[in-house]
């Protein structure tokens, strides 16, 4: 359970570190956060589409050049229908060729989140690497404690 009653900060101040975004406002802020990353990006998105990657891939590739480690956790493309499977395969190859590590899930992976520099946590219903038309919500929390809680809960230390 997340403890909002930490002695270091009053509960109201800790709650103010999170903001809500929808599909119209998410990418502007997310891209700004990405561009400010210094060490590590972890993105969990079950789907990857070429149309969304036209925007995101150049940003991710530029981070790799700067030495930022990037990890993509996604559903195994064999779990998709043919169209999505082909797009996901092509984008995964492009990720790996650029130095982005991809971790495939064989289960019915459906989580949508990002942890940036183990400081900023994005979580919600929006497929970060594929969203185009759907109405979604994402919560951004700027908190090392929240980011590390998610990192630990998902046991990313096994892979990273």
N, C-alpha and C positions, 0 to 999 in steps of 0.2 A: 504494500500500500504506500502511496506517495504521501509523505509527511509534510503538510503545509504549515505545521506549527513548529518550524525550526526556530531555535532561539536567535539565530543570526539575522533573520529578516522577519518582520511582521507578516502575517498571512496575507493581508491585502496587497502589500508590495510584491509578494511572490506571485500572486495571481495576475498582477499587471504585466508580467513578463510574457504572457501569451496573447496572441491575436488570432482572429479567424479570417480566413480568405475563402473565396469561391473560385470557380473555374475562370472567372473574368479577371480576378485580381491576383491569383496565386503566382502565375509565371513571372510577372514583373518582379515581385519580391524574391521569389525563389532564385531567379537568375542573378539578382543583386547579391544574394547570400552566396551563391556559387562563386561569383567573381571575387568575393572577399575571402574565400577559403585559402588556408595556408598549408594544411597538412593532410586532410583526409575527407573524402566524401563517400558515404555509404547510401545507396539508393535501393530500396525494395520496391519493385513494380512488377506485377505478374505479366504484364503485356508490354511489348516494345513495338512501336510502329515507325516506319520510315518517315512519315509526314511529321511526327513530333520530333524525331531525331534531326531533321533538317535544322531545327532551331537549337536543340540542346547539344548535339554532338560537337560542333565547333567550340563551344564553351568548355565542355569536358576535355576535349583534346588539348586546349590551351592550358588547362590546369595541369595535365600530365606533363607538359613541357616545363612548367614551373616547378615540377617535383611533387605535386600533390598526388597522393595515392587515392585511386578511385576503385570502388567495389560496387558492382551491380549484382543484386540478388533478384533472380527472376524465375519464373516458371519454365520448366524444360519445354522447348518449342514443340516437342512431339505431343504435348498435351493440348496444343491449339488446333483449330481447324486449318486447312491447307493454306489459305491466304495469310493468316496471322503467323503461321509456322514459318513460311518462307521469309516474311519480313523480319521476324525475330532472329532467324538464323543469319541473315545478311548483316543485321545490326550487331549481333553478338560477334561475328567475325571481325567487323570493323572495330568494335571495342577492343578485342583481344589484339588485333594488329597495331593498335595505337597505345597499348600498354595498360589498358583498363582491365582489371580482373573481373571475370563473370563467374558467379556461383549459381549453378542450376539447382532448382528444387524439383524433386520428382513427385512431390505430393500435390495437392490442390492449392498451391501457394496463392494467397489472395491479399497479403498485407501490402499496404501502400504507406511508405514512410521514407524519410531521409534523416540521416544524422550527419551534420556538417561540423568538422573539427571537434567532434565530441562535445559541442557547446550548444548548437542549435538543433532542435528536434522538430521535424515536420511530420504530422500524422493525420490521417483522415481517409476519405473515400476516393480521392483522385489518383488514377494511375499516372504517375509522374512521367513515365517514358512513353505514354501512348494517348493520353487524353486529348480528345478533339471536340466533341459535341455535348457530352453529358453534363448535367448539373451536379456539382460536387462541392465538398467542403474540406478544407484543410486547416489544421491548427498549427501555428508556429509558436514554439516555446523556446525562448532564449535562456537556457539554464543548463549549466554543466551537470548539475545533479539529475535533472530530468533526462538529458541525453545519455548519461552514463547508466541510469536506471534502465532505459530501453536497451542499450548496448548489452548490459549484463543479462537482462531478462531474455533476450534473443540469443544469448550465448555466442555472440560474435567473436569473443576471445578465442574460440576454437579455430577460427579461420584467419583472423587478422593479426 
